[in-house]
Amino acid sequence: MFELINRLLHQADLSVAKTMDKSMSHGLLRYYRNIPNMRLEEIARECFVSPATLSRFCSKVDHVNYSKLSRAAREDVEYFDEITQGFADSIKDKPGITADGVAMATLENLTNALSSLRDTVDYDQVVTVARRIYNSDLSMILMHKAHRAVVTDFQLNMTLLGKPVFCTSTDNPDISSVHKNRNYVLLIPTYIDHFIGDAMTDGIKSLIDSLNESCSLRVVYFSMHPEKLDLKENECCFPLPHPTEPLPFPALVGKQLLQSVLDMVYYSYYFIHSVEEAGKNSEE
């Protein structure tokens, strides 16, 4: 188990860098380049995640000076706060914004929501949760309407723990890999629902109906707006805090290594908890 956790920690850093590079280059960075007089330093402050991640990203963009961007982001914390909050405020009430369009803003929200956990890392908790997942006989299905970096990391980490995760889209659900007569927990991270409006799409409803017909299903939502969800007997929701202020930049330095692991702990803890609660209810 010790080797497994070390492997997980190492892989987390690599997977975050890979997925964040893709998000930056294909998502928000393209959007920012269309803004007149938008300096690369400002783009860096908006998109900045960690020195390691930015270094990998900048190696793919010839005209970006990594040292200059890194120094600017670290030395001007107030400006980093200001433009991050300004961007979040400018898009939060716009209808029709897609998950890809707010990819980095979503990550900022998730980072804020997890900041208290990330700032008080409990390695014993990581090991304990990992062991409980490893020993579980249940399977998971994860929707990916949310930030793809988080989804990819979660799927990878669960696979490293010997627990494959089926990932499917909310727009065009595919449950061909789901086996009949098996227990599943469906995880639906709807923490961007304050951007896209209604948290429950027709795709999610259709998927849940199909799964209920073919297997034993437990549904766990993660939402900033749980009041929008009409929960059924086999469903529960963990309310995500709605961040009101951006996390100061220095708090992120040195913690990116643990991002995927902490995301895994965050989701998996409530996955295990919901399963146990479901078991207690069935016994009663």
N, C-alpha and C positions, 0 to 999 in steps of 0.2 A: 504493500500500500504506500510506503514511503517513496519508493521509486516512481510509483504511479503519479503521486502528487507532484513530485519534482518535474516529471515529464509534462504534466499538465501546466505547471507554471511556465516552463520554457516555451511550450507550444502556444500558450496564450499570447505571449509577446509577438511571436511571428505572425499569428493569425490576425491580430489587431492591426499590425502594420500593413499587411496585405490588403485587408478589406477597407481600411481607412484610406489607403492610397487610391483605391478604385473610387471610393465615394468622393474624395476631393477632386480628382481629375475629371470625373464624369458628371459630377453634380454641381455642387455649389461654386466651385472654382470657375466653371464655364459661365455660370450666372454672373459672377462678379466681374468677369472680364468684359462684359457688355456694358458696364457702368463707366461713363466717362470719368477720366482722372482718378480712377480707383488704383491706388498704389499697391504694389505687391506686398509691401509691409502690412498694409491694412488687411489684405486678403489673408496673410499669415495669421494675424491676430484673430480674425474671424474663424479660420479653419483650424487653428492650432490645437493640437492634442498633446504631443510630447516631443521632446527633442529627437528621440529615436525615430518616431513616426514621420516627423517633418523631414528629417534627413533622408529617409528612404524615398519619400515623396519627391523631394527636390532633386534627387538624383535622376529622376525621370523627366524633369523639366529643365532644359539646358540653361535658360536665362535667369533662373532663380538662385540667388545667393543665400545658401542655408545659414551661414554665420550671421549675416545681416538680419535675416528674418528672425532667427532665434533670439538674438540680442534685443531686437526691437520688442518682441513679444514679452520678454522677461523683464525688461527695464521699465516698461510703461504699463503697469498694471491697471491704473485708473482708466487709461484710454482703452485698454482691452475690455474692461468692464463696460465702459460706455458704449462702444460700438456693438458688443455682443448683445447687450440689453436692447439697444436701438433696433437691431435686426430682428430680434425675437418679437418686439412690440409691433414692428411694421408688417409682419406676416401672420400674426396669430389670429386675426379676425377676418382674413381674406378667404372667401369661399372657393372651393375647387382646387386648393393646393394639394398636390399629390405627395406621397411619402418620399419619393425621390427628390422632389423639389425642396423639401425641408430636411433633408438627410442630416446635415451637420447640426442644424438647430435642434433636431430631435435628440441627437447624441448629447448636446449640451443639456437638454432637459433631463435626460436619463442620468447624466453625470451628476447633476444637482440632486436628483432624487436619491442617488446612491452615495452622496458625499459623506453622510454620517457613518455609513458602513465602511466606506473606503478609508476614512480617516482613523478608524479604530479597528484595523484588521486583526482578526482573531484566527491565527493559523489552526488552532485546535478545531474551530468551527468548520474551516475548510475541509480538514481531514474527516471530521465526523460526518458532515453532509455527504462528502464523496463516498465514504464507506457505506452509508445508508442507501445511497443510490445504487452503488455497486451490488449490494445484496438484495435489491428489490427485484421482484419478478414482473413488474409492470412495464409497459412500453409507453412512449410519449409521441404525440403529434404536435408540431409547432407551426402556427400560422406565420407567414412572413409579410404581412402588410406593414410591419414596423421596420425599423432601421436594419438593413441587411447585414451590417457589420455585427450587430448583436446576435442576429439569428445564426450567422455563419459560425461565430465563436461558440455559441451555445451548442449547436449541432456537433461541432468538432469536439468540444470538451466531453459531451456525453458519449461520443463514440470512443474516445480515449478511455472512458470509464467502462467500456463494454456495454453501453446502453444506446443502441442506434436510435436516432430520432428521425421520424418521418417529417419532412417539411413540405408544406403545400401552400398554394396561394389562396388568398381570400377571393380573388376575382375569378379564378378558374380552378376550383378544388379538384384534386386528383387523389382518390383513396384506393387506387389499385394495389398499393403495397400493404394495405391493412388486412390482417388476417381475421377471419371470422372466429367468434367464440374466444377472443382474447381480451384481456383487460387493458384499456387505454386511458391515458389522461391527455386531454386536449388543452394545450396552453395557448391562450389568445392574448398576446400583449397589445393592448389597445391604448398605449400611453401616448399616441399621437392623435387620439380621438378629438382633442380640443382643436386640432387643425382641420380634420376632415369632417367634423360634424358627427353624424350618427355613428355610434360605435359598432352597431350591429348591421352588417351588410347582408344582402341576399345570399352572397356566396357563403358566408359563415353559417347562416341559418340552414342553407341547403346541405352543407357539409355535416352539421350536427345531426340533422334528420337522417341522413344516410348512415352515419356511424351508429346512431341509436338502433337502427334496424339490423346491424350486422355484428355488433360487439358490445361489451360492457363498457360504458363510457362515463368518465368524470370530467367535467369542464371547469377549468380555472381561468378566470379573466384577471388581467392586470390593467387597471384603468384609472385615469385621473378623474373620471366622471362616472362613478358606479351607479349614480342615480338614473342613468340612461338605460341601465340593463334590467330587464325583467327576468330575474333569476328563477330557474326551475329547481326541482328537488335535487337533481344531480349536478347542480352548478354552484359555484361560489366565486366571489370576487375579492381580490386583494386591492384595496384602494391605494393608488400611488399618490404621493404628495405632489402638489402642483408647485413647481419652483417659481419663486417670484424674483429672485436675484441670481445673477450669474456667479458661478464659483470663481473666486479669485485665481488667477493663473498659477501662482506659486503652489497652490494646493494640489495641482495636477502633476507637477514635476516629480518624477520618481515613482509615481503610482500607476503609470500606464501598464507596467509589467503585470499588475494584478487585475487589470480591468476585466478580462475574460473570466478569470477565476471567480471574481466577486459577482459578476453577472450570473455565473453558474450557481454560486451559493444562493444568490438572491432568488432566482427562479426556482431552484431545486428545493430550497427549504420549504417554500410554500406548496410546491408540488407534493413533497412527502407529507407535509402537514395535512393537506386536503385529502390525501389518500387515507391517512390514519383516521381523520374525522369521518370519512365516508364509511370506514370499517366499523367504527364505534356506533354510528347511526344504524347500520344494518344489523348489528348485534342486538340493539335495543328493540 
